[in-house]
Amino acid sequence: MRTSIATVSLSGSLTEKLTAASRAGFDGIEIFENDLLASPLTPEEVRARCADLGLTIDLYQPMRDIEAVPEDEFARNLRRARHKFELMRRLGTDTVLVCSSVSPLALDDDALAATQLSQLADLAQEFGVRVAYEALAWGRHVSTYDHAWSIVEAAGHPALGTCLDSFHILSRGSDPKGIEDIPGEKIFFLQLADAPLLAMDVLQWSRHYRCFPGQGGFDVAGLLQHVLRAGYDGPLSLEVFNDVFRQAEAGPTAVDARRSLLVLQESVGLARLPDPVVPTGIAFAELVTPDAEPVTAVLDALGLTRTARHRSKPVDLWERGEARILVNTGPAARRDGTQLAAVGLESPDPEGAARRAEALLAPVLPRRRAPEDALLDAVAAPDGTELFFCATDRPELPDWRADFENTKAVDNGGGVTRIDHLALTQPWHHFDEAALFHRSVLGLHGRESVDVADPYGLFRSRAVTNSGGSVRMALAVGPAPTEDETRAQHIALATDDVVAAARRFREAGGRLLPMPANYYDDLAARYEFTEDELATYRDLGILYDRDAQGEFRHCYTRTVGRVFFELVQRDGGYQGYGAQNAPVRLAAQHAQHAGR
């Protein structure tokens, strides 16, 4: 089906919004009236610009407070409508959105509303325009889609139909099954938006917190199925009011929006995309650094060993068990310190994973590759992290480690077994996009978003995993946009004995992040430990958590550049990340950064 997006969903000037929508692959756009009013382009120039970009103008919106008003007021409304219909003719669009009235002048009179909407449709028909009547969730007298449809049906005018909006329907808890009783030809337009499940005024919810399908808690796919069964064959259009999207760059937002529609169409059988290829493990994490010594000293203390060097690039491989860290000191190294730049994901079908990513607008990144280097495709996550699709120790597929030449490694011991999880700090305006990307492109499962108290605000985090837990990523965004670029990322390393691993790290010269004594006083109140056990935790800075499935013990190294390491021990079926301990850890890191 054709896809469209409302200009209100994107930031920037009207020209910037049109360009972003076109480049993302949309077929059409809805022009929000304020965007046109603020544009220096004439309606004819906007029409020509859209044509040059391959965009149709599918809707002009909105017309407000039209129906069920006193006759003198309605006469003024018709005068205003005539001007707008003439404008639409100049724009070259044939459908106008009319929202149910919120005016204090509006009367609770469905018959009057039907009569006046019919008269409006008479005028619209003279200009070749259709009127799509939509129930606002906060409409004064008409606030549900079935009520709006009953008025349209009573009017019985060929140029009058209804517009269905997923937010207005689902935010009120209306049953969308009744949509199937509306003739498809009378559904003039469909607007789609998701939203997090919040307990708040519906108007504020709508104006500030909508998001793209798949990023919130609404069953947008279920609603779309009802609309399709009704026989609707118009465009699938996104109308999203969101404070973050309005401040973010229009281009990436439009790509995110288009990806959300592709996934939505796939979920209801409207699009056939390459099947998801869920990663089965983490092959490596790659750090870039202008100075390898500080980070390699930490790796050595953690028990990892430098086992190989890339034959043509300044990249070293450090290993312990199945934990592999690449240290890159080449041109990719940034001046602002050590950073996590890339992740290798074990894939049962690397080529299939790349095809899925490209179909969802995440193209394979160009790479400089020597003729003898292994073919290794990578795509960029929304935060810029490169994700490589890898096969390790599988003779039938190219092995990325074939590019490395073994060094004379010295086994220095250590209890690290593998990478347990990675924590990736997201740019503040890409958090929802990142969650959708990892679910749709990589096939990972998203967990509920968690808000963590940081000393300077709230830190928001959402984990994505595969079904077995062998791939875990925690996506996080900090409390303020200005702080995102300096927030740390971290690599969590699994161990069977965190106490032994922490002691070995410290004895090898590593510096653990100290935790406040108040934390351990509280820990003693919440759980029963022996005196020696609690003293050990306090001495090593080990944190503790427990749920119905198991226990979690973990501790942290001090930060190097933008990266720190975590040692974690999972016992039983514990699946979390010690979220309740995060405020203590964040405060300790702030204290370290401040030198206190």
C-alpha positions in Angstrom: 0.0 0.0 0.0 1.0 3.6 -0.5 2.7 5.3 2.5 2.4 8.9 3.6 3.5 11.1 6.5 2.2 14.3 8.0 4.6 17.2 7.9 3.9 17.8 11.6 5.8 14.5 12.3 9.1 16.0 11.2 11.2 19.0 12.2 12.4 21.8 10.1 11.0 24.0 7.3 8.4 22.6 4.9 11.1 22.2 2.2 13.2 20.2 4.6 10.3 18.0 5.6 9.3 17.2 2.0 12.9 16.4 1.1 13.3 14.0 4.2 10.0 12.3 3.4 11.0 11.7 -0.2 14.5 10.4 0.6 13.0 8.0 3.1 10.8 6.5 0.4 7.4 7.8 1.3 4.9 8.1 -1.5 3.0 11.1 -0.2 2.6 13.6 2.6 -0.1 15.3 4.6 0.5 19.0 4.8 -0.2 20.5 8.2 -1.6 24.0 7.8 0.9 25.7 10.0 3.7 24.3 7.9 2.2 25.9 4.8 1.5 29.2 6.5 5.1 29.5 7.6 6.6 28.6 4.3 7.8 31.3 1.8 6.7 29.0 -1.1 3.4 29.6 -2.8 1.0 26.7 -3.0 1.9 26.3 -6.7 5.6 26.1 -5.7 4.9 23.5 -3.0 2.9 21.5 -5.5 5.8 21.6 -8.0 8.3 20.8 -5.3 6.3 17.7 -4.3 6.0 16.6 -7.9 9.8 16.9 -8.3 10.3 14.8 -5.2 7.8 12.1 -6.4 5.4 13.0 -3.6 1.6 13.3 -3.8 -0.2 15.6 -1.4 -2.7 13.2 0.2 -4.3 15.4 2.8 -4.6 19.0 3.9 -5.2 19.4 7.6 -6.8 20.4 9.7 -10.1 22.3 9.5 -11.4 22.8 13.1 -14.6 23.7 14.9 -16.8 23.6 11.8 -20.0 21.6 12.7 -23.0 21.8 15.0 -22.7 25.5 15.6 -25.2 28.4 15.4 -26.1 29.5 11.8 -24.2 32.8 11.9 -21.1 31.0 13.1 -21.6 28.3 10.4 -21.8 30.9 7.7 -18.4 32.3 8.8 -17.1 28.7 8.7 -18.3 28.2 5.2 -16.6 31.4 4.1 -13.3 30.2 5.7 -13.8 26.7 4.1 -14.2 28.3 0.6 -10.8 30.0 0.9 -9.2 26.7 2.0 -10.8 24.7 -0.8 -9.4 27.2 -3.3 -6.0 26.8 -1.6 -6.3 23.1 -1.9 -7.0 23.3 -5.6 -3.8 25.3 -6.0 -1.9 22.7 -4.0 -3.3 19.9 -6.1 -4.8 17.9 -3.2 -8.4 16.6 -2.9 -8.9 15.6 0.7 -9.3 17.8 3.7 -9.3 16.7 7.4 -12.1 18.1 9.5 -11.7 17.4 13.3 -14.7 17.1 15.5 -15.4 20.4 17.2 -13.9 21.4 20.6 -15.5 24.9 20.4 -17.6 26.1 23.4 -20.1 27.2 20.7 -20.7 23.6 19.5 -24.1 22.1 20.2 -24.8 18.6 21.3 -27.0 18.0 18.2 -26.0 15.1 15.8 -28.7 16.1 13.3 -27.4 19.6 13.1 -23.8 18.3 12.8 -24.9 16.0 9.9 -26.7 18.8 8.1 -23.9 21.3 8.4 -21.2 18.7 7.4 -23.4 17.9 4.3 -23.5 21.6 3.4 -19.7 21.7 3.8 -19.4 18.7 1.5 -21.6 20.4 -1.0 -19.2 23.3 -1.1 -16.2 21.0 -1.2 -17.6 19.1 -4.1 -17.6 22.3 -6.2 -13.8 22.3 -5.8 -13.3 18.6 -6.3 -12.5 18.1 -2.6 -13.6 15.3 -0.2 -14.2 16.0 3.5 -12.8 13.4 5.9 -14.5 13.8 9.4 -12.4 12.7 12.3 -13.4 12.2 16.0 -10.9 13.9 18.3 -10.5 11.9 21.5 -11.1 15.2 23.4 -13.9 16.4 21.1 -16.6 18.5 22.9 -19.5 16.2 21.8 -18.0 13.8 19.3 -15.0 11.9 20.7 -15.3 8.3 19.3 -14.9 7.0 15.8 -18.3 5.2 15.8 -20.0 8.4 16.8 -18.3 10.3 14.0 -19.3 7.6 11.5 -22.9 7.7 12.6 -23.0 11.4 11.8 -21.3 10.9 8.4 -23.7 8.0 7.6 -26.7 10.2 8.5 -25.4 13.0 6.3 -25.3 10.6 3.3 -23.1 12.8 1.1 -20.8 11.3 -1.5 -18.1 13.9 -0.7 -18.2 13.2 3.0 -16.4 10.3 4.7 -14.5 9.6 7.8 -10.9 9.7 8.8 -9.7 7.1 11.3 -6.8 7.9 13.6 -5.3 5.0 15.7 -4.4 7.3 18.5 -7.8 8.8 19.0 -9.4 5.3 18.8 -7.0 3.4 21.0 -6.2 6.1 23.6 -9.9 6.0 24.6 -10.0 2.3 24.8 -12.6 2.0 22.0 -13.1 -1.4 20.4 -11.7 -1.1 16.8 -13.7 -4.2 15.6 -16.6 -1.9 14.8 -14.5 -0.4 12.0 -15.3 -3.4 9.9 -18.9 -2.2 9.8 -17.9 1.0 8.0 -17.9 0.6 4.1 -14.3 0.8 2.9 -15.1 3.5 0.4 -16.3 5.8 3.2 -13.0 5.6 5.0 -11.4 8.5 3.2 -8.2 8.5 5.2 -6.2 6.5 7.8 -3.8 8.1 10.2 -1.5 5.9 12.3 0.4 6.6 15.5 1.5 4.6 18.5 2.0 5.9 22.1 3.4 4.7 25.4 0.8 3.6 27.9 0.4 6.6 30.1 -2.1 7.7 32.7 -2.6 11.4 31.8 -4.9 13.9 30.1 -5.5 12.6 26.6 -4.9 16.0 24.9 -1.4 16.3 26.5 -0.8 12.6 25.7 -1.6 13.2 22.1 0.3 16.4 21.6 3.6 15.4 23.2 4.0 11.6 23.4 2.8 9.9 20.2 5.4 7.8 18.5 5.7 5.6 15.4 4.0 2.2 15.2 5.9 -0.4 17.1 7.5 2.1 19.5 4.6 2.3 22.0 2.1 0.1 23.7 -0.9 0.3 21.3 -2.1 -2.6 19.2 -1.7 -0.6 15.9 -1.4 -3.7 13.9 -4.7 -5.1 15.2 -6.5 -1.8 14.4 -5.0 -1.9 10.9 -6.3 -5.4 10.3 -9.9 -4.2 11.1 -9.4 -1.2 8.7 -8.3 -3.5 5.9 -11.2 -5.9 6.4 -13.5 -2.9 6.0 -12.1 -2.6 2.5 -9.9 0.5 2.9 -7.3 0.9 0.1 -6.0 4.4 0.7 -2.5 5.3 2.0 -1.1 4.3 5.4 -0.2 7.7 6.8 1.7 8.6 10.0 0.6 11.6 12.1 2.8 11.8 15.1 3.0 14.7 17.5 6.2 14.3 19.5 8.4 16.8 21.2 11.6 14.8 20.6 10.8 14.3 16.9 10.2 18.0 16.4 13.7 18.7 17.6 15.6 15.9 15.9 17.0 16.0 12.4 14.3 15.4 9.9 16.2 12.9 7.7 16.8 10.1 10.3 13.3 10.6 11.8 11.8 10.1 8.4 13.8 6.9 7.9 12.7 5.7 11.3 9.1 6.5 10.4 9.3 4.6 7.1 10.9 1.6 8.8 8.0 1.5 11.3 5.5 1.4 8.5 7.4 -1.4 6.7 7.4 -3.5 9.9 3.7 -2.7 10.4 2.9 -3.8 6.9 4.9 -7.0 7.4 3.0 -7.8 10.6 -0.4 -7.7 8.8 0.7 -9.4 5.6 0.9 -6.3 3.4 4.7 -6.6 2.8 7.0 -9.5 2.4 10.4 -8.7 3.8 13.4 -11.0 4.3 12.9 -13.0 7.5 14.6 -11.8 10.7 17.9 -13.6 11.4 18.2 -13.5 15.2 21.8 -13.3 16.4 22.9 -16.2 18.6 25.8 -14.6 20.5 28.2 -11.7 20.7 31.3 -12.4 18.6 33.3 -9.4 19.8 33.1 -5.8 21.0 35.4 -3.3 19.3 36.9 -0.4 21.2 38.6 2.5 19.3 41.1 4.5 21.3 43.9 7.0 20.5 45.9 5.5 23.4 45.8 1.7 23.9 47.8 1.5 27.1 45.0 2.4 29.6 42.4 0.1 28.2 44.8 -2.8 27.6 45.9 -2.5 31.2 42.3 -3.0 32.3 41.8 -5.9 29.9 45.0 -7.5 31.2 43.9 -7.1 34.8 40.5 -8.6 33.9 42.3 -11.7 32.7 42.0 -11.3 29.0 45.0 -12.0 26.8 46.2 -10.3 23.6 46.1 -13.3 21.3 46.2 -11.9 17.8 46.8 -8.8 15.6 45.0 -7.9 12.4 47.4 -8.5 9.4 46.7 -5.1 7.8 45.2 -2.8 10.5 46.3 -1.6 13.9 43.7 -3.8 15.6 44.5 -6.3 18.4 42.3 -9.2 19.6 42.0 -9.8 23.3 40.3 -13.0 24.5 39.3 -15.0 27.5 36.9 -17.9 27.0 34.3 -16.6 24.5 34.8 -13.0 25.5 36.6 -11.2 22.7 37.5 -7.5 22.7 39.1 -5.7 19.7 41.3 -2.7 20.4 41.6 -0.4 17.4 44.1 2.4 17.4 43.7 3.2 13.7 42.2 6.3 12.0 38.8 5.4 13.4 40.1 6.2 16.9 38.5 9.5 18.1 40.3 12.1 20.0 37.9 12.1 22.9 39.1 8.9 24.4 38.2 5.2 24.3 34.8 4.3 22.9 32.8 1.3 22.0 32.5 1.6 18.2 31.4 -1.8 16.9 29.8 -5.1 17.9 30.1 -8.4 16.2 26.9 -10.5 16.3 27.1 -14.2 15.8 24.6 -14.9 13.0 23.2 -18.2 11.7 23.0 -16.5 8.3 25.1 -13.4 7.9 24.0 -12.7 4.3 20.3 -13.1 5.3 20.8 -10.7 8.2 22.3 -8.1 5.9 19.4 -8.5 3.5 16.9 -8.0 6.3 18.7 -4.8 7.4 18.8 -3.4 3.9 15.1 -4.0 3.4 14.5 -2.1 6.6 16.5 0.9 5.4 19.7 0.1 7.2 22.1 -0.3 4.3 25.4 -2.3 4.5 28.2 0.1 5.3 31.0 0.6 2.8 34.3 -0.8 4.2 37.9 -0.6 3.1 38.9 -4.3 2.8 42.1 -5.9 1.6 41.6 -8.6 -1.1 42.4 -11.3 1.4 40.2 -10.0 4.2 37.1 -12.0 5.2 33.8 -10.7 3.8 32.1 -9.2 6.8 28.9 -7.0 6.4 28.1 -4.3 8.9 25.2 -1.9 9.3 24.9 1.2 11.5 22.6 1.3 14.5 20.9 4.6 15.2 23.6 5.6 17.7 26.3 5.1 15.1 27.6 1.8 16.5 28.6 -0.6 13.7 26.9 -4.0 13.9 28.8 -6.8 12.1 27.1 -10.1 11.2 29.7 -12.8 12.0 30.4 -16.5 11.8 33.0 -17.8 14.3 34.5 -21.3 14.1 32.1 -22.4 11.3 34.0 -23.9 8.4 31.2 -23.4 5.9 31.3 -19.6 6.3 34.0 -16.9 6.3 35.5 -16.5 9.8 36.4 -13.0 10.8 39.3 -14.2 12.9 41.1 -15.4 9.7 42.1 -11.8 9.3 44.2 -12.0 12.5 47.6 -13.4 13.0 48.3 -15.1 16.3 50.7 -13.6 18.7 52.8 -15.2 21.4 50.1 -15.1 24.0 50.7 -15.6 27.7 47.8 -17.0 29.7 47.5 -14.9 32.7 44.5 -16.6 34.2 41.1 -15.1 35.1 37.5 -16.2 35.5 35.8 -14.3 32.6 33.8 -16.6 30.3 32.0 -14.4 27.8 30.4 -11.0 27.2 27.2 -11.0 29.2 25.7 -7.8 27.8 26.5 -4.5 26.3 25.2 -1.1 27.4 24.9 1.4 24.6 24.1 5.0 25.4 21.8 6.5 22.8 21.5 10.0 21.5 18.6 11.5 23.4 16.4 11.8 20.3 17.1 8.3 19.0 16.0 6.2 22.0 12.6 4.9 20.6 14.2 4.5 17.1 17.0 2.4 18.6 14.5 0.1 20.4 12.5 -0.4 17.1 15.7 -0.9 15.1 17.0 -3.7 17.4 13.7 -5.4 17.5 12.8 -5.2 13.8 16.2 -5.4 12.1 17.9 -7.8 14.5 14.8 -9.7 15.7 15.6 -9.1 19.4 12.8 -9.0 22.0 12.3 -5.7 23.8 11.7 -5.5 27.6 9.8 -2.8 29.3 11.5 0.6 29.6 13.0 1.4 33.0 13.5 4.8 34.5 16.6 5.0 36.8 17.3 7.8 39.2 20.5 9.6 38.2 21.9 12.3 40.6 21.0 14.8 37.8 17.8 13.5 36.4 16.2 10.3 35.2 18.2 7.8 33.1 15.9 5.7 30.8 16.9 2.2 29.8 15.4 -0.6 27.7 16.9 -4.0 27.2 16.7 -6.1 24.1 17.6 -9.8 24.0 17.3 -12.9 22.1 15.2 -15.7 23.5 18.1 -17.6 25.1 19.8 -14.5 26.7 23.0 -15.1 24.8 22.6 -11.7 23.3 21.7 -8.9 25.7 21.9 -5.2 25.0 20.8 -2.4 27.3 19.9 0.8 25.4 20.0 3.9 27.6 19.5 7.6 27.3 20.5 10.1 29.9 18.5 12.9 31.6 19.7 15.8 29.5 20.5 16.2 25.8 23.7 18.0 26.5 25.1 15.2 28.6 24.6 12.3 26.1 27.9 12.7 24.3 29.9 12.3 27.5 28.0 9.4 29.0 29.8 6.2 29.4 29.1 2.9 27.6 30.0 -0.4 29.2 30.8 -4.0 28.5 29.6 -6.6 31.0 31.7 -9.7 31.3 30.3 -12.9 32.7 32.1 -14.9 35.4 31.2 -17.9 37.5 32.7 -16.3 40.6 32.6 -12.5 40.8 34.4 -12.3 44.1 37.4 -14.2 42.8 37.3 -12.3 39.5 37.1 -8.9 41.4 40.0 -9.9 43.7 42.1 -11.0 40.8 41.4 -7.7 38.9 42.4 -5.7 41.9 45.6 -7.7 42.7 46.6 -7.2 39.0 46.5 -3.5 39.5 43.0 -2.8 38.4 40.9 -0.1 40.1 37.3 -1.1 41.0 34.6 1.5 41.4 34.0 2.0 45.2 30.4 2.0 46.5 29.1 4.0 49.5 28.9 2.3 52.9 25.2 3.4 53.1 24.4 0.9 50.3 25.7 -2.0 52.3 23.8 -0.9 55.4 20.7 -1.0 53.3 21.7 -4.4 51.7 22.0 -5.9 55.2 18.5 -4.7 56.0 17.0 -6.2 52.9 18.7 -9.5 52.7 20.5 -11.9 55.1 24.2 -12.3 54.6 26.9 -13.6 56.8 29.1 -10.9 58.2 32.1 -12.0 56.2 30.1 -12.1 52.9 28.8 -8.6 53.4 32.3 -7.4 54.3 33.7 -8.9 51.1 31.0 -7.2 49.0 31.8 -3.8 50.7 35.5 -4.3 50.3 35.2 -5.1 46.5 32.3 -2.8 45.7 30.1 -5.7 44.7 26.4 -5.0 44.3 23.6 -7.6 44.8 20.1 -8.2 43.4 17.7 -11.0 43.6 14.4 -11.9 41.9 12.1 -15.0 42.0 14.3 -16.8 39.5 17.8 -16.2 40.9 20.6 -13.9 42.1 22.8 -11.3 40.6 26.2 -10.1 41.8 28.1 -7.5 39.9 30.9 -4.8 40.3 32.4 -2.2 38.0 35.8 -1.0 36.9 36.6 2.7 36.8 35.9 4.4 33.5 38.5 4.6 30.8 37.6 7.3 28.2 33.9 6.6 27.7 34.1 2.9 28.6 34.0 0.9 31.7 33.6 -2.8 32.4 31.3 -4.8 34.6 31.9 -8.2 36.1 28.6 -10.1 36.5 27.6 -13.4 38.1 24.2 -14.8 37.3 22.9 -17.6 39.5 19.7 -19.5 38.8 17.4 -18.0 36.2 18.1 -14.3 36.9 17.4 -12.4 33.7 17.7 -8.7 34.8 20.6 -6.2 35.0 20.5 -5.1 38.6 18.4 -2.0 37.8 17.7 -1.2 41.4 21.5 -0.8 41.9 21.9 1.6 39.0 21.3 4.8 41.0 24.1 3.8 43.3 26.5 3.0 40.5 25.6 6.3 38.6 26.3 8.3 41.7 29.6 6.6 42.3 30.6 7.3 38.7 29.7 11.0 39.0 31.8 11.1 42.2 34.7 9.5 40.3 34.4 11.9 37.4 34.3 14.9 39.8 37.4 13.5 41.6 35.7 13.3 45.0 
